[in-house]
């Protein structure tokens, strides 16, 4: 049951998405990064996919040690029903047989809350994904933080930032910024030029929001493969 495969970013703002599953795999060695991503895409491509599964995208970390999976579903119930059936199926286990030692911290369920997007985003495909992550005390903190960041981005319009899609975890505990940049150099120029200073000041004045510490910097990814099961409306 073939599905279109591309290297494009997912259509994050498509209207029929009810839940977003994000997970990061840590690999035992840099040399198996593409193999792991290829295997999971092939498994999805070859099996009978549920109608509730809209798209599945893989990104490769710049450091060569992680694969980021971004899955769009119509709703949580559709995903949970598939997940229960998959526990007793061999269809989705090939990656574990072929690549030993993958560490999976687990999936996080998100909803898209707001997006900052430039006109250039509709005309070009990003070359890099940067994903700052924040811990929050609840839905009110999530929304207040995102609204503040979007206001700063709309005023400062960082060069090279094509879009920033702010995801809120459904348990109220996390905010994920799905930041789409023209390339990795644009992101580095932003950070080296002090672009994060105003964001940091805003964050310091907002209780209940804390950046998730990462080493050596925020996670950075390159687009790899995207499978679209159901075309966007």
C-alpha positions, -999 to +999 in steps of 0.1 A: +000+000+000+023+027-013+022+063-001+039+094-014+074+099+001+091+132+000+118+152+018+094+181+025+085+193+059+051+183+072+022+206+066+021+216+103-010+238+101-033+214+081-068+217+094-077+181+099-050+173+126-064+165+160-033+152+177+005+153+170+028+125+183+065+136+187+092+113+197+130+113+196+152+082+193+187+082+205+208+058+184+237+036+195+261+051+168+260+079+143+264+055+114+229+039+118+209+072+118+196+070+082+191+032+085+168+036+114+148+064+097+145+045+065+133+014+083+105+031+102+093+049+070+094+016+051+074-001+078+047+025+075+048+024+037+044-013+035+016-019+060-021-011+058-023+023+074-054+035+094-073+064+080-067+084+111-029+084+104-024+115+082+014+118+079+047+106+094+079+126+091+115+118+101+142+143+108+179+136+113+198+154+141+228+175+132+250+155+156+241+122+139+228+105+170+190+111+169+160+106+148+130+128+154+096+114+145+066+137+139+033+121+133+000+137+126-033+119+134-070+129+132-075+122+169-061+104+200-086+075+199-076+066+163-039+065+174-046+045+206-066+019+187-038+015+162-012+013+190-031-015+208-032-035+176+005-028+168+016-043+202+007-077+188+019-071+153+053-078+137+047-051+111+064-023+131+093-042+148+117-044+119+137-014+131+144-030+164+156-062+148+179-043+124+192-016+147+199-027+182+201-004+212+177+024+202+167+045+232+131+058+232+122+083+259+085+080+248+060+098+227+045+132+237+010+142+226+007+177+213-018+201+198-008+231+177-017+263+195-002+292+174+022+297+145+044+326+135+050+324+097+066+347+072+054+352+036+086+334+025+075+302+041+048+297+016+073+299-012+102+279+001+110+247+020+130+251+052+165+235+054+167+231+091+145+224+121+153+237+156+131+225+185+134+244+218+114+227+245+100+242+277+084+228+309+052+245+320+028+245+350-004+242+330-024+253+300-026+289+311+012+291+314+016+274+280-006+300+262+008+330+280+044+320+271+036+313+235+017+345+231+047+364+244+071+347+221+050+352+191+046+389+199+084+392+200+089+373+167+063+394+149+080+426+160+117+415+155+112+392+124+144+372+128+162+368+095+162+332+083+133+321+105+106+310+081+081+298+107+077+288+144+049+265+152+041+263+189+028+230+202+012+225+236+014+191+252-021+178+261-011+173+298-002+210+301+034+203+310+054+212+278+057+237+250+075+226+218+087+252+193+089+236+159+112+262+144+117+262+106+148+280+094+162+285+059+193+266+070+215+259+100+237+289+094+207+313+098+200+298+132+236+302+143+236+338+132+204+344+152+219+330+184+254+345+179+238+379+172+220+380+205+186+371+191+177+351+221+183+379+246+149+395+245+133+360+246+153+352+277+143+384+295+106+376+288+111+341+300+127+353+333+097+374+340+072+346+335+066+321+363+059+285+356+079+282+324+114+266+324+136+257+294+144+220+292+182+218+295+199+202+265+235+195+256+253+212+240+225+233+226+189+231+216+181+201+193+187+208+156+176+186+128+178+183+090+147+172+070+149+136+058+117+118+047+080+124+050+051+100+042+017+115+035-011+089+041-040+113+036-036+145+015-042+178+034-077+192+027 
